[in-house]
């Protein structure tokens, strides 16, 4: 039987690849479900919700797919630089994107009309990534200006900004990891091997951790527990409330590029093209199956 999710990865070689998780008796395997090459430069970001799938690339374009019909629905070309992040709002009404052109865009799902475009979101600096609050009412963004911005998605206005440079120095300009906790009460960001957790209510730091390897990706398992992918291939489960390490293991031979979590499953992908499905229960991580796509994976999403 097929489990209730599909793994989709984007690659440096411009391919978008799908893998279905197949369970046969007590064993799992990954089966290639599709492969498409609709971008003309490396894919940098993917996002999915319901039957929508979006991919952004270094060709300045965002491709939209209908996963029910397995067809491309259209192409969005409102950015004039590499699309660094695409993300759907939790209610699947809008798609947000940010780019190296310094802008953040809000597009309505369905008719794919551009509803809001902050063209100088980070004062002509590149926008590295964004993180939409679980309520869908606001989003955070960080860029090469080293400033954290909060945007109100209800009224379309800028809410506030925090300059991260005095605290993080040059690391503030290279933040690519930005995540809200599932309950929306805190958010985290990572710069090199440093992880900072902030409280939503006070906007102050509630945890600060330094690891022995660079942090490449982070995914929340629950409100307090995260899984971290490091540049040296290590996977780490960490409790940010207790500030304690629950588990550490070698996940891949090379950099863990992407992580996603769904139920009891954790999916990791490395730059070498390896995708692994893990089961995480009772603070134990067990690898269920893996596949290799013979391409350099840059991003991943689950549908």
Buried (B, 14 or more C-beta within 10 A) or exposed (E): EEBEBBBBBBBBBBBBBBBBBBEEEEEBBBEEBBEBEBBEBBBBBBBBBEBBBBBBBBBBBBBBBEBEEEEBBEEBEBBEBBBBBBBBBBEBBBBBBBBBBBBBBBBEBEEBEEEBBBEEBBEEBBBBBBBBBBEBBBBBBBBBBBBBBBBEBEEEEEEEBBEBEEBBEEBBBEBBBBBBBEEBBBBBBBBBBBBBBBEBEEEEEBBEBEBEBBBBBBBBBEBBBBBBBBBBBBBBBBBBBEEEEBBBEEBBEBBBBBBBBBEEBBBBBBBBBBBBBBBBEEEEBEBBBBBEBEBBBBBBBBB
